Amino acid sequence: MRPLARLLSIVLHPLFMPVYTLALAMEIDPFVAFLLPMEGRWLTLAMVTVMTVAFPLTSALLLKRAGVVKSLEMHDRQERIGPYVMTMVYYTMAWYLLQQAPLDLTASRMFAGAAIAVAITAVITLRWKISAHLVGLGGLIGAVAGLEHVHGLGAFPLIAGLIVLAGVLGSARLLTSDHTEGQVIAGGMLGAVCTYASVVAGWNG
């Protein structure tokens, strides 16, 4: 069970969640990238990948090399604060990029919600170790739920499936990390609330 749990933790690592979220949004919601040709969608995803995966990973590696963090898993709560702050900056850059792209406003709002979730996670981490994995997957769930609320996609089966996946990931984190059930549940709730609220903000449906 532990090897499978570790694999799931890698595949659903919070670093990948912004890219997963944007790719899924473009796939299920025709409004998100209506004005973008397929080449433009791939280019946008590539740029978001650089900002939300390559930049944070490079920063973490530099911090490890400098001895600021002991490992990339960052088991020590205090080690996570710096990387969280840098990630928030990178998410804000991605938000700005998407604001300039010919995308529906919901696309940039997803990243605004993600940046807010990371900022709150950093503040919480000053006192408590919340699950970043569940913040990430919760953010994806909140984004899809927000798109459903705004555009009426009929995505309830998908949302239900993602919630089940969150339960599986939560179990994996309990097996492979020192998180508690409360930290796992709080992470999922935080991510979902931030992105959902951000996506539906300003909607006049």
Protein Blocks (a to p, Z undefined) as FASTA:
>chain_A
ZZmmmmmmmmmgfklmmmmmmmmmmmmmmklmmmpcfklmmmmmmmmmmmmmmmmmmmmm
mmmmnomambfnlmalklmmmmmmmmmmmmmmmmmmmmmpccdfklmmmmmmmmmmmmmm
mmmmmmoccdfklmmmmmmmmmmmmmmmmnonopmmmmmmmmmmmmmmmmmmmmmmcbdf
klmmmmmmmmmmmmmmmmmgopaZZ
